[in-house]
Amino acid sequence: MGQLIQVAGSLCVLVPFVLVQLDRLRPEARLYAVLNLVGSSVLAVDAARSHQWGFLLLEGVWAVVSLRSLRRATAARAVEADPDNAER
């Protein structure tokens, strides 16, 4: 079961990366950030449970950066939907 979780988390990080490289997805897209956040969070939890501190550091930072990117993408989408609300 642990290997399945690691593969699923890895795919959540790798698939959007490959899609960006193939020009099928923009790195600013919410989907890119969501998949990275989910994948890195899953891998970070798995690393913590396995006491793999270096891997936890890598995936934890990846998750924090992905969350920041998701917040930025969500804010940009809100501004596009309602430009008058951007200054409030």
N, C-alpha and C positions, 0 to 999 in steps of 0.2 A: 504493500500500500504506500509506503514511504517513497519508493521509486516512482510510482504513478503520480504522486503529488509533485515531486521534483520535476518530472517531465512536463506536467501541465503548467506549472509555474514558469518553467523555461520557455515553453512555447508561447506563453502570454507575453514574454519579453522579446523573443526572437521573431515571431510573426510580424509584429508591427515594424521592427527594424528592417526585415527583408522587404516589406511593402514600401517603406520609404526609399530603400535603395532602388526599387523597381519603378519609382515614381507613381505608385498607386495610392499613396497616402502621404499627407503632409505631416512633418514633425510637430506642427502647431495644432494639429487636429485633436479634438477631445478624445477620440477613440484611441489614438496613439498613447496619450497620457493615461487613460483608464486602463488599457491593457498592461502598460508598464507598471502602473501602481499595483494592480492585482497580482501580476506575476512576481514582482519584487517583494511584495508583502508576504505572499505565500512562501517564497524561498527564504525570506528573513525569519519567519516563524519556524520553518523547518530547521534552519541553521541554529537558531537559539535552542531548540529542543535537542539538537545533536551536539551542542556545545562547540560549534564550529565558529569561533569568534571572528576570524578574518572574513569568512563568507557572510556572517551576520553584519559586519561593518559595511561590506560592499553592498549587500542587498538593502540594508537599512537606509544608507545614504541614497541609493537608487530610488527607494520608495518615497523618501522625503522630497527629493528633487521632482519626482513624478507628480506628487501631490501638489507641489508649487506650480508645476506646468499645467496641471488640470485646473487649478484655481484661476490661473491667468487665461486659459482658453475659455473657461466658463464666463469670466468677466468680459472678455472680448465678444463673446457671443451675445451676452446681455446688452452690450453697447450697440451691437449691430441691430438687435431686435428693437431697441428703444433708445436712439441717440440722445433724446432730450433728457433721459434719466441718468446719463453718464456723469453729469456734473454734480449730482446730489450726493 
